[in-house]
Amino acid sequence: MKQILTPTDFSNGSEHALKYAATLATELNTSITSLWIDNSSSLDLHGEVIINEYKKDAKRNLNIHLDKIRKEFPGIEMQSAIRSGKVYKEIAQYAQTIGFDLIVLGTHGGSGFEDYWIGSNAYRIVSTAQCPVISIRPNYSFSEKGITKILTPIDHTPHTLDKLGLVIEFAKTFKAEIQILTLYSTPLKTINRKADLATTSAYNRIKEEGITVYQDSVNTSNITADILDFINKSNIDLLAIMTENKASDVSSMISQEAQQLINQCSVPVLSIKE
């Protein structure tokens, strides 16, 4: 992993996400790019002078935003970038063009402009970006301890194990434990056996990597509620989930469960494409 992208709208949420990205970059030995999207065409701004002043003001804030983090994390290479257009489309396209390995973004903010607000585009960014995305709520309190325990739900679906590679990379980097939660979402034993086989495969692979691993299971009729309940009881620092790999357009939205987890989860959510 070499590059992390952090979109900003200068809200508390995006500044919080940038700081979290810096804590990750310290351990992952990666650079950070803070990206601001100029979507002035969608705002009620009139006149060339006003629009130019708006852009200059944004550039000043972008530098202030980064300088503040540079002072706290002097060892990290940081730079800024500016693009114009629709927020979620430009973030996804820029990430793919440059080849970023990870996007870190805030899920809620306070800029005052709904269309311009990064948090309001979180679902679309997760849906359209081809690289993994970590979404973090502005009220999540993290410390120097970093990531100590990662939750990876396992079920019967074909791509449930695809997230393991990145989860293992994070666990090794942060010397974290991995918690497997097997989800039984049907009374059909044939289907549940597929979840059991996937769990055994995941458990053995993680053990072979020398990582401490735990396993629990839950019979669930509400996947989101049961995962969130488990997180609250188990000292989890990061939730890793799979999201569907659909076409990159406005109609391509992640599943309802993924949306709910990103919106409601008290800890950062690592979303990985199938």
N, C-alpha and C positions, 0 to 999 in steps of 0.2 A: 504494500500500500504506500503510495507516494504523495497523493494530493487530496485534500479535503476542500470542498466548496461549501461556503456558508452564505446563503442569501440574506440580505439585510433590508429592512425598511426603516431602520433607526428606532424601532420600538424597543421597549424593555425586553420583550420576548426574543427578538433577534439578537440583541446584545448578549442576553443570557445564553443563547445557543452558540454564539461565537466563543464565549468563554468556555463553554463545555467542549467545543471543538478543540480549543487550545489545550485542554487537559488531555484529550485523546491524542492530539498531535505530539505532545511531549513524550508519550510512551510509544506511539507508533512511528515516530521519527518522520513525520510527514510535513509538508508545507500546507498553508491555508490561503485560500483566495476568498475575499469577501466581495460578493456580487450585489450591486444595486441595479434594479431594473427601472429605467426611465419610461414610465407609462403616462407621460403628460398628456398624450393625445386623448386619454380617457377621462382626464380631470377637467374641471370647469375653469381652465386657465385661458385668458385671451390676451393677445398682443405678444409680439416677439420679445419685447423688453422683459415682460413678466415671466415668460417661459424661460428665457436665458438666465434670469435671476434665480428662478426655481432650480435650474440645473446646477448653477454655481453653488447655491446653498446646499444642495444635495452632495456635491463633491466635497465641500468643506466638512459636512457631517460625516461623510465616509472616512475621511482622514482622521477626524477626531475619534470616531468609532474604533478604528484600527490602532491608533496611537495609544489609546487607553489599554488595549489588550497587549500591545507590544511591551509596554512598561512592566506588565505583570508576568509576561512570558517572553523574556528577552531572547531565549534560545531558539525560537520558532521563526522560520521564514514566512513572512506574511506579505501579501500584495492585494491590491484591489482591482476590480473590473467593473465596467459599466456597459449595459446593453439596453436596447430600446425595444418595447413591444409588450405583449401580454406576459404577465409575471410568470405563470407556470410553464408556458411554452418556451420562453427564453431561458429559464433556469435549466430545464431539461435539455434543450438543444445545446446550450453552452457547455453543460456537463459532459455531454456526449462528444462534442467537437474537440474539446481539450483533452478529454479522457480522464476525468476525475474518477477516483476510486470510491468516494463516499460523499454524500451530501448530508450536512447537519443543519436542521432548521427548527425554528420555534413553531409551535402549533397554535399559539395565540399571541396577540400583540396589542398595541394601543396607538397606532398611528392616526386613527381617525378616518382613514379612507378605506372603505370596505374592499374596493376593487384593487387597491394598491397594497393592502395589508397582506404580508407574507402568510400569516397564520390562516387567513381565510382561503388560501390556495394550497394548503398543506396536502389535502387529499389528491388534488390534481397533480401536484409535484411528485408525490409518491407513485401515482398511477403512470405518469408519463416518463419519469426518469428511468434510464436503463441501468444505472448503478444503484447500489444499496443506499437507503436513506435512513438516517436517525432523526426522529422527531422528538422534541423535548418540550415539556410544558414550562412556562416561566416561573412557576412556583416550586419546581423540583430543586431540592437542595442537594448539591453534590460537594464533595470535599476531595482532598488530596489522596484519599484512599482509592479513588478511581472506581473501577469495576471489579467487584469481588465475587459476584454470583450472577450467572446468566441463565435465564429461563428459556428453554426451547420446547414448545409444545410439539408433540408427535401424534399424528393420527393415521388414518388408513389411506389418505390421498396419495397419488403417484409422486408428487414433488415434495413430500413432507421432509425428506432427508437432504434436499438440495441446500438448505441453509447451514448444514453442519460445517462445511469448509470454512466459511467466514466466522462462524461461532467459535470454532476451534482456534482460529488465528487470534481472535480477540482474547480468548481464555489464556492462550500461551503468553501473549504480550502482557496482559495485566495480571498473570498468575491467578486467574479466577477459577472458581468452581463452575461446573455446568449442572443445572437442574433440569432433568427431563420430566415433562408432565404428559403422560399418555392420556389422550382424550378418547373415550368411548361414547360416541354420539348416537349410537343405534343399539337396539337389543339383539341384532343379528350377529350370531357368534362368528359366522364366516367373515364378516367385515371386521369385527374386532380382532380376529386372528391376524389380519393384515396389519393392524396397528401394533399388535404384539411383536410381529416379525420386524417391523420397522424400528420399534423400540430396542429390541435385542441388537439389531445391527448398529444403531446409533450408540448404544451403551458400550458395545465392544470396541467400536472405532475410537470413541473418546478415551476409554481406558488404555488402548494401545498407544495413544499419544501422550500418556503419562499425566493426564488431567483428572483431578478428583471429580467424580460424577455421582449424582444421586438420581433416584427414579421414584416417582409417585404416579398415581393414576386417578382419574375421576370419571364417573358415569355422568354425562352432562346432557341437559336439554337446552342449556343456555351457555354456549362456549365463552362468550365475552365475560359474563358474570362470574363464571367459575375460574377463568384465568385471572381476572382481577382480584378475586377473593384469595386465590393461592398466592399471588404476588404480595398482597397485604400481610399475609401470615408468614412469609418465608424469606424476608430480607433480600429480595431480588433487586439488582441494580440495573439490569438491562433485559428487556424482553425481545426475543428474536422471532419474527413471523415471516411467512411466505406471502407474497401478493401475486395476483394473476398477471401474466405477461400478455397484455392486450395492445391493440394499436394505440398510438400516441395521439389521441384527439379528445375533445371535450366529453364525448360520450363514454370514454374509457375510464370508468371509475373502479376503484378497488372494492372488494367485497364488503358487505355490510358489517361483518365481524371485524375486518381490518379497520374500517372507518371508526367503529365504536372503540376499538382498543387504542387507536392513535389519539382519539379525542378524550377518552376517559382514563387511560392508564396513568398511574401516579409516577411511574419511572419511564425513562427514555425507551422508545420502541425502535428496534432495528428492523426495517422492512427490506426483504430481499426478493427480487424477482424470480419467478419460476424459470 
